[in-house]
Amino acid sequence: EVFMGFGRPVIAVASTRYEIGRYGSKEWKEWNKNLVDIAANPRNIVAANNRFDAEYVKYFTGIKDVPVIPNYCGYTGASYNPTRPD
């Protein structure tokens, strides 16, 4: 939010429940309004890193297009191969 007044592009990505830190109704409503204002500018992006949070942002803000930009961790070289005990 602090960058909104600079006239530069803003990228806001919800990674887990976008309202974290806005504990009161007033603060959350103001954040929703600011996200709507951010999304209204075609130079800005309001996105989420998973489908649940994208739908969550859409539901509570009314923003229609919230793209999902998944995390990329390929640079770590790690792999995950879960197994179940027999």
DRENTORKOL-3810 file (N, C-alpha, C; in nm, 4 decimals):
REM DRENTORKOL-3810
@n.u->0.0815; n.v->-0.1195; n.w->0.0000; ca.u->0.0000; ca.v->0.0000; ca.w->0.0000; c.u->0.0856; c.v->0.1256; c.w->0.0000
@n.u->0.1988; n.v->0.1184; n.w->0.0646; ca.u->0.2838; ca.v->0.2363; ca.w->0.0745; c.u->0.3320; c.v->0.2823; c.w->-0.0636
@n.u->0.3357; n.v->0.1915; n.w->-0.1610; ca.u->0.3858; ca.v->0.2258; ca.w->-0.2939; c.u->0.2781; c.v->0.2798; c.w->-0.3872
@n.u->0.1538; n.v->0.2803; n.w->-0.3442; ca.u->0.0445; ca.v->0.3219; ca.w->-0.4310; c.u->0.0594; c.v->0.4659; c.w->-0.4794
@n.u->0.1111; n.v->0.5518; n.w->-0.3990; ca.u->0.1201; ca.v->0.6932; ca.w->-0.4335; c.u->0.2353; c.v->0.7323; c.w->-0.5238
@n.u->0.3203; n.v->0.6378; n.w->-0.5616; ca.u->0.4385; ca.v->0.6701; ca.w->-0.6414; c.u->0.4142; c.v->0.6673; c.w->-0.7918
@n.u->0.2978; n.v->0.6225; n.w->-0.8349; ca.u->0.2680; ca.v->0.6200; ca.w->-0.9774; c.u->0.3469; c.v->0.5146; c.w->-1.0542
@n.u->0.3976; n.v->0.4160; n.w->-0.9858; ca.u->0.4735; ca.v->0.3076; ca.w->-1.0477; c.u->0.3873; c.v->0.1813; c.w->-1.0472
@n.u->0.4166; n.v->0.0858; n.w->-1.1357; ca.u->0.3400; ca.v->-0.0388; ca.w->-1.1333; c.u->0.3515; c.v->-0.1099; c.w->-0.9981
@n.u->0.2415; n.v->-0.1716; n.w->-0.9563; ca.u->0.2367; ca.v->-0.2438; ca.w->-0.8291; c.u->0.1985; c.v->-0.3887; c.w->-0.8587
@n.u->0.2723; n.v->-0.4818; n.w->-0.8010; ca.u->0.2393; ca.v->-0.6236; ca.w->-0.8099; c.u->0.2089; c.v->-0.6708; c.w->-0.6678
@n.u->0.0844; n.v->-0.7089; n.w->-0.6442; ca.u->0.0431; ca.v->-0.7584; ca.w->-0.5130; c.u->0.0078; c.v->-0.9057; c.w->-0.5284
@n.u->0.0832; n.v->-0.9934; n.w->-0.4619; ca.u->0.0599; ca.v->-1.1376; ca.w->-0.4721; c.u->0.0212; c.v->-1.1916; c.w->-0.3349
@n.u->-0.0995; n.v->-1.2451; n.w->-0.3267; ca.u->-0.1462; ca.v->-1.3071; ca.w->-0.2024; c.u->-0.0864; c.v->-1.4470; c.w->-0.1941
@n.u->-0.0088; n.v->-1.4699; n.w->-0.0907; ca.u->0.0511; ca.v->-1.6022; ca.w->-0.0761; c.u->-0.0239; c.v->-1.6868; c.w->0.0263
@n.u->-0.0791; n.v->-1.6255; n.w->0.1254; ca.u->-0.1674; ca.v->-1.6924; ca.w->0.2217; c.u->-0.2591; c.v->-1.5868; c.w->0.2808
@n.u->-0.3864; n.v->-1.6081; n.w->0.2659; ca.u->-0.4897; ca.v->-1.5201; ca.w->0.3199; c.u->-0.4449; c.v->-1.3743; c.w->0.3183
@n.u->-0.4766; n.v->-1.3048; n.w->0.2152; ca.u->-0.4268; ca.v->-1.1700; ca.w->0.1881; c.u->-0.4529; c.v->-1.0678; c.w->0.2986
@n.u->-0.5465; n.v->-1.0948; n.w->0.3878; ca.u->-0.5797; ca.v->-0.9935; ca.w->0.4896; c.u->-0.4975; c.v->-1.0056; c.w->0.6168
@n.u->-0.4013; n.v->-1.0965; n.w->0.6201; ca.u->-0.3174; ca.v->-1.1125; ca.w->0.7398; c.u->-0.2619; c.v->-0.9755; c.w->0.7809
@n.u->-0.2761; n.v->-0.9432; n.w->0.9057; ca.u->-0.2298; ca.v->-0.8141; ca.w->0.9555; c.u->-0.3393; c.v->-0.7094; c.w->0.9619
@n.u->-0.4536; n.v->-0.7367; n.w->0.9008; ca.u->-0.5687; ca.v->-0.6461; ca.w->0.9078; c.u->-0.6726; c.v->-0.7143; c.w->0.9955
@n.u->-0.6610; n.v->-0.6960; n.w->1.1258; ca.u->-0.7422; ca.v->-0.7714; ca.w->1.2196; c.u->-0.8805; c.v->-0.7129; c.w->1.2420
@n.u->-0.8954; n.v->-0.5854; n.w->1.2190; ca.u->-1.0259; ca.v->-0.5228; ca.w->1.2376; c.u->-1.1000; c.v->-0.5091; c.w->1.1065
@n.u->-1.2307; n.v->-0.5021; n.w->1.1150; ca.u->-1.3155; ca.v->-0.4891; ca.w->0.9971; c.u->-1.2795; c.v->-0.3650; c.w->0.9153
@n.u->-1.2517; n.v->-0.2552; n.w->0.9840; ca.u->-1.2192; ca.v->-0.1298; ca.w->0.9153; c.u->-1.0916; c.v->-0.1444; c.w->0.8323
@n.u->-0.9882; n.v->-0.2060; n.w->0.8915; ca.u->-0.8612; ca.v->-0.2221; ca.w->0.8208; c.u->-0.8756; c.v->-0.3143; c.w->0.7007
@n.u->-0.9544; n.v->-0.4223; n.w->0.7178; ca.u->-0.9724; ca.v->-0.5173; ca.w->0.6086; c.u->-1.0497; c.v->-0.4524; c.w->0.4936
@n.u->-1.1530; n.v->-0.3758; n.w->0.5256; ca.u->-1.2304; ca.v->-0.3064; ca.w->0.4218; c.u->-1.1443; c.v->-0.2049; c.w->0.3475
@n.u->-1.0591; n.v->-0.1351; n.w->0.4185; ca.u->-0.9690; ca.v->-0.0382; ca.w->0.3539; c.u->-0.8704; c.v->-0.1106; c.w->0.2629
@n.u->-0.8170; n.v->-0.2241; n.w->0.3067; ca.u->-0.7258; ca.v->-0.3039; ca.w->0.2245; c.u->-0.7989; c.v->-0.3541; c.w->0.0994
@n.u->-0.9239; n.v->-0.4013; n.w->0.1148; ca.u->-1.0025; ca.v->-0.4435; ca.w->-0.0011; c.u->-1.0190; c.v->-0.3301; c.w->-0.1006
@n.u->-1.0505; n.v->-0.2114; n.w->-0.0504; ca.u->-1.0666; ca.v->-0.0950; ca.w->-0.1380; c.u->-0.9358; c.v->-0.0650; c.w->-0.2103
@n.u->-0.8250; n.v->-0.0696; n.w->-0.1378; ca.u->-0.6956; ca.v->-0.0428; ca.w->-0.2008; c.u->-0.6621; c.v->-0.1483; c.w->-0.3060
@n.u->-0.6927; n.v->-0.2756; n.w->-0.2792; ca.u->-0.6680; ca.v->-0.3798; ca.w->-0.3794; c.u->-0.7522; c.v->-0.3571; c.w->-0.5044
@n.u->-0.8768; n.v->-0.3170; n.w->-0.4865; ca.u->-0.9624; ca.v->-0.2862; ca.w->-0.6010; c.u->-0.9034; c.v->-0.1699; c.w->-0.6795
@n.u->-0.8557; n.v->-0.0675; n.w->-0.6103; ca.u->-0.7921; ca.v->0.0465; ca.w->-0.6778; c.u->-0.6654; c.v->0.0030; c.w->-0.7516
@n.u->-0.5860; n.v->-0.0818; n.w->-0.6891; ca.u->-0.4638; ca.v->-0.1328; ca.w->-0.7533; c.u->-0.5012; c.v->-0.2108; c.w->-0.8787
@n.u->-0.5991; n.v->-0.3007; n.w->-0.8674; ca.u->-0.6389; ca.v->-0.3849; ca.w->-0.9807; c.u->-0.7004; c.v->-0.3042; c.w->-1.0943
@n.u->-0.7579; n.v->-0.1887; n.w->-1.0638; ca.u->-0.8230; ca.v->-0.1064; ca.w->-1.1667; c.u->-0.7223; c.v->-0.0447; c.w->-1.2639
@n.u->-0.5974; n.v->-0.0352; n.w->-1.2242; ca.u->-0.4936; ca.v->0.0209; ca.w->-1.3113; c.u->-0.4324; c.v->-0.0924; c.w->-1.3923
@n.u->-0.4396; n.v->-0.0870; n.w->-1.5259; ca.u->-0.3875; ca.v->-0.1970; ca.w->-1.6078; c.u->-0.2363; c.v->-0.2185; c.w->-1.5948
@n.u->-0.1656; n.v->-0.1241; n.w->-1.5377; ca.u->-0.0206; ca.v->-0.1417; ca.w->-1.5159; c.u->0.0076; c.v->-0.2274; c.w->-1.3932
@n.u->-0.0931; n.v->-0.2494; n.w->-1.3100; ca.u->-0.0761; ca.v->-0.3236; ca.w->-1.1855; c.u->-0.1284; c.v->-0.4660; c.w->-1.1986
@n.u->-0.0855; n.v->-0.5508; n.w->-1.1058; ca.u->-0.1329; ca.v->-0.6891; ca.w->-1.1007; c.u->-0.1689; c.v->-0.7231; c.w->-0.9564
@n.u->-0.2879; n.v->-0.7781; n.w->-0.9386; ca.u->-0.3262; ca.v->-0.8408; ca.w->-0.8120; c.u->-0.3378; c.v->-0.9896; c.w->-0.8445
@n.u->-0.2538; n.v->-1.0711; n.w->-0.7827; ca.u->-0.2474; ca.v->-1.2138; ca.w->-0.8131; c.u->-0.2409; c.v->-1.2932; c.w->-0.6834
@n.u->-0.2355; n.v->-1.4254; n.w->-0.6973; ca.u->-0.2203; ca.v->-1.5150; ca.w->-0.5830; c.u->-0.1259; c.v->-1.6270; c.w->-0.6246
@n.u->-0.0660; n.v->-1.6941; n.w->-0.5269; ca.u->0.0260; ca.v->-1.8016; ca.w->-0.5641; c.u->-0.0401; c.v->-1.9384; c.w->-0.5609
@n.u->-0.1715; n.v->-1.9422; n.w->-0.5363; ca.u->-0.2440; ca.v->-2.0691; ca.w->-0.5423; c.u->-0.3909; c.v->-2.0387; c.w->-0.5711
@n.u->-0.4617; n.v->-2.1393; n.w->-0.6203; ca.u->-0.5998; ca.v->-2.1184; ca.w->-0.6622; c.u->-0.6908; c.v->-2.0784; c.w->-0.5459
@n.u->-0.6710; n.v->-2.1396; n.w->-0.4293; ca.u->-0.7559; ca.v->-2.1042; ca.w->-0.3155; c.u->-0.7465; c.v->-1.9552; c.w->-0.2853
@n.u->-0.6253; n.v->-1.9037; n.w->-0.2764; ca.u->-0.6106; ca.v->-1.7619; ca.w->-0.2434; c.u->-0.6602; c.v->-1.6717; c.w->-0.3554
@n.u->-0.6493; n.v->-1.7154; n.w->-0.4807; ca.u->-0.7054; ca.v->-1.6370; ca.w->-0.5912; c.u->-0.8573; c.v->-1.6256; c.w->-0.5754
@n.u->-0.9225; n.v->-1.7381; n.w->-0.5459; ca.u->-1.0678; ca.v->-1.7366; ca.w->-0.5269; c.u->-1.1066; c.v->-1.6578; c.w->-0.4021
@n.u->-1.0251; n.v->-1.6663; n.w->-0.2995; ca.u->-1.0468; ca.v->-1.5931; ca.w->-0.1739; c.u->-1.0440; c.v->-1.4424; c.w->-0.1990
@n.u->-0.9439; n.v->-1.3964; n.w->-0.2730; ca.u->-0.9338; ca.v->-1.2533; ca.w->-0.3071; c.u->-1.0546; c.v->-1.2116; c.w->-0.3907
@n.u->-1.0902; n.v->-1.2920; n.w->-0.4903; ca.u->-1.2063; ca.v->-1.2602; ca.w->-0.5739; c.u->-1.3326; c.v->-1.2475; c.w->-0.4892
@n.u->-1.3534; n.v->-1.3433; n.w->-0.4006; ca.u->-1.4746; ca.v->-1.3463; ca.w->-0.3187; c.u->-1.4881; c.v->-1.2220; c.w->-0.2306
@n.u->-1.3809; n.v->-1.1837; n.w->-0.1637; ca.u->-1.3898; ca.v->-1.0749; ca.w->-0.0672; c.u->-1.3704; c.v->-0.9358; c.w->-0.1272
@n.u->-1.3125; n.v->-0.9264; n.w->-0.2480; ca.u->-1.2903; ca.v->-0.7939; ca.w->-0.3074; c.u->-1.3795; c.v->-0.7659; c.w->-0.4270
@n.u->-1.4256; n.v->-0.8716; n.w->-0.4928; ca.u->-1.5029; ca.v->-0.8525; ca.w->-0.6154; c.u->-1.4151; c.v->-0.8356; c.w->-0.7380
@n.u->-1.2835; n.v->-0.8435; n.w->-0.7216; ca.u->-1.1927; ca.v->-0.8351; ca.w->-0.8362; c.u->-1.2176; c.v->-0.9593; c.w->-0.9214
@n.u->-1.2412; n.v->-0.9391; n.w->-1.0506; ca.u->-1.2789; ca.v->-1.0503; ca.w->-1.1385; c.u->-1.1602; c.v->-1.1360; c.w->-1.1822
@n.u->-1.0490; n.v->-1.0740; n.w->-1.2139; ca.u->-0.9342; ca.v->-1.1470; ca.w->-1.2679; c.u->-0.8193; c.v->-1.1451; c.w->-1.1677
@n.u->-0.7973; n.v->-1.2589; n.w->-1.1029; ca.u->-0.6859; ca.v->-1.2742; ca.w->-1.0087; c.u->-0.6042; c.v->-1.3943; c.w->-1.0570
@n.u->-0.5010; n.v->-1.3693; n.w->-1.1374; ca.u->-0.4235; ca.v->-1.4818; ca.w->-1.1899; c.u->-0.3471; c.v->-1.5549; c.w->-1.0803
@n.u->-0.3209; n.v->-1.6824; n.w->-1.1066; ca.u->-0.2410; ca.v->-1.7637; ca.w->-1.0151; c.u->-0.0982; c.v->-1.7679; c.w->-1.0689
@n.u->-0.0050; n.v->-1.7244; n.w->-0.9868; ca.u->0.1373; ca.v->-1.7294; ca.w->-1.0196; c.u->0.2012; c.v->-1.8224; c.w->-0.9172
@n.u->0.2175; n.v->-1.9504; n.w->-0.9521; ca.u->0.2689; ca.v->-2.0458; ca.w->-0.8536; c.u->0.4134; c.v->-2.0183; c.w->-0.8165
@n.u->0.4484; n.v->-2.0612; n.w->-0.6971; ca.u->0.5879; ca.v->-2.0500; ca.w->-0.6538; c.u->0.6759; c.v->-2.1352; c.w->-0.7431
@n.u->0.7959; n.v->-2.0897; n.w->-0.7680; ca.u->0.8932; ca.v->-2.1697; ca.w->-0.8419; c.u->1.0109; c.v->-2.1959; c.w->-0.7492
@n.u->1.0384; n.v->-2.3213; n.w->-0.7254; ca.u->1.1486; ca.v->-2.3577; ca.w->-0.6364; c.u->1.2493; c.v->-2.4481; c.w->-0.7058
@n.u->1.2446; n.v->-2.4522; n.w->-0.8401; ca.u->1.3342; ca.v->-2.5379; ca.w->-0.9153; c.u->1.4807; c.v->-2.5043; c.w->-0.8955
@n.u->1.5077; n.v->-2.3805; n.w->-0.8565; ca.u->1.6466; ca.v->-2.3388; ca.w->-0.8373; c.u->1.7140; c.v->-2.4111; c.w->-0.7207
@n.u->1.6349; n.v->-2.4745; n.w->-0.6348; ca.u->1.6943; ca.v->-2.5418; ca.w->-0.5185; c.u->1.7593; c.v->-2.6738; c.w->-0.5553
@n.u->1.7148; n.v->-2.7334; n.w->-0.6667; ca.u->1.7669; ca.v->-2.8632; ca.w->-0.7057; c.u->1.7102; c.v->-2.9771; c.w->-0.6230
@n.u->1.6186; n.v->-2.9487; n.w->-0.5329; ca.u->1.5592; ca.v->-3.0516; ca.w->-0.4472; c.u->1.4425; c.v->-3.1180; c.w->-0.5186
@n.u->1.4134; n.v->-3.2401; n.w->-0.4816; ca.u->1.2955; ca.v->-3.3082; ca.w->-0.5347; c.u->1.2158; c.v->-3.3648; c.w->-0.4173
@n.u->1.0889; n.v->-3.3875; n.w->-0.4433; ca.u->0.9993; ca.v->-3.4389; ca.w->-0.3400; c.u->0.9258; c.v->-3.5583; c.w->-0.3985
@n.u->0.9473; n.v->-3.6721; n.w->-0.3417; ca.u->0.8844; ca.v->-3.7946; ca.w->-0.3880; c.u->0.8213; c.v->-3.8681; c.w->-0.2691
@n.u->0.7029; n.v->-3.8256; n.w->-0.2271; ca.u->0.6409; ca.v->-3.8875; ca.w->-0.1097; c.u->0.6025; c.v->-4.0319; c.w->-0.1361
@n.u->0.6078; n.v->-4.1121; n.w->-0.0320; ca.u->0.5640; ca.v->-4.2511; ca.w->-0.0404; c.u->0.4731; c.v->-4.2812; c.w->0.0769
@n.u->0.3933; n.v->-4.3827; n.w->0.0612; ca.u->0.3064; ca.v->-4.4269; ca.w->0.1697; c.u->0.3586; c.v->-4.5592; c.w->0.2221
@n.u->0.3520; n.v->-4.5774; n.w->0.3520; ca.u->0.3941; ca.v->-4.7073; ca.w->0.4059; c.u->0.3001; c.v->-4.8180; c.w->0.3577
@n.u->0.3557; n.v->-4.9339; n.w->0.3320; ca.u->0.2740; ca.v->-5.0476; ca.w->0.2854; c.u->0.1901; c.v->-5.1047; c.w->0.3959
END
